[in-house]
Amino acid sequence: MKYVLLLMGNLADDRCGETEEGPGVEEFLAFDAELEEAGVLAGGFALTDPEEGTSVTRASREAEPVVTAGPYAESREFVGGTIVIDVPSLDDALAWAAKCPGAIGGRVEIRPMLEL
């Protein structure tokens, strides 16, 4: 089954590679290589900083869209990237998530992918 690892960050925290305490880009590249070597890497991508994002919302089907630059002001967390893995069970996905550099000082959310 395919699982998505959502690499969650916090707006108040340092970004990837900004300090020595948090994981750097090299650690994420090494983790990707480890996933590929294990034969479980099925995709994924990194995202730019949340301030570069744009949001669109509509209050209803009939409402006009409202476009907002950056993340929602109330939101402290953001998605920094995703990794898609194809593993036999949630336990396997949890084991890979625990090894992910994004779990260091951040949070990795594991979500099964819907098969439509």
Solvent accessible surface area in square Angstrom, and as a share of the most:
residue,aa,sasa,rsa
1,M,102,0.46
2,K,84,0.36
3,Y,12,0.04
4,V,25,0.14
5,L,0,0.00
6,L,32,0.16
7,L,23,0.12
8,M,25,0.11
9,G,19,0.18
10,N,51,0.26
11,L,43,0.21
12,A,73,0.57
13,D,73,0.38
14,D,88,0.46
15,R,52,0.19
16,C,70,0.42
17,G,47,0.45
18,E,109,0.49
19,T,49,0.28
20,E,173,0.77
21,E,146,0.65
22,G,30,0.29
23,P,16,0.10
24,G,11,0.10
25,V,81,0.47
26,E,127,0.57
27,E,78,0.35
28,F,41,0.17
29,L,112,0.56
30,A,63,0.48
31,F,8,0.03
32,D,49,0.25
33,A,59,0.46
34,E,70,0.31
35,L,0,0.00
36,E,118,0.53
37,E,158,0.71
38,A,57,0.44
39,G,63,0.61
40,V,20,0.12
41,L,60,0.30
42,A,46,0.36
43,G,34,0.32
44,G,42,0.40
45,F,122,0.51
46,A,91,0.70
47,L,88,0.44
48,T,95,0.55
49,D,62,0.32
50,P,18,0.12
51,E,98,0.44
52,E,122,0.55
53,G,33,0.32
54,T,94,0.55
55,S,26,0.17
56,V,96,0.55
57,T,58,0.34
58,R,126,0.46
59,A,104,0.81
60,S,55,0.36
61,R,208,0.76
62,E,150,0.67
63,A,32,0.25
64,E,141,0.63
65,P,72,0.45
66,V,88,0.51
67,V,99,0.57
68,T,54,0.31
69,A,88,0.68
70,G,9,0.08
71,P,43,0.27
72,Y,106,0.40
73,A,100,0.77
74,E,145,0.65
75,S,37,0.24
76,R,134,0.49
77,E,70,0.31
78,F,32,0.13
79,V,55,0.32
80,G,24,0.23
81,G,1,0.01
82,T,14,0.08
83,I,11,0.05
84,V,22,0.13
85,I,0,0.00
86,D,63,0.32
87,V,5,0.03
88,P,117,0.74
89,S,41,0.27
90,L,87,0.43
91,D,105,0.54
92,D,53,0.27
93,A,0,0.00
94,L,82,0.41
95,A,57,0.44
96,W,36,0.13
97,A,6,0.05
98,A,80,0.62
99,K,109,0.46
100,C,1,0.01
101,P,9,0.06
102,G,10,0.10
103,A,41,0.32
104,I,95,0.48
105,G,75,0.72
106,G,37,0.35
107,R,103,0.38
108,V,20,0.12
109,E,47,0.21
110,I,38,0.19
111,R,130,0.47
112,P,76,0.48
113,M,72,0.32
114,L,151,0.75
115,E,137,0.62
116,L,205,1.02
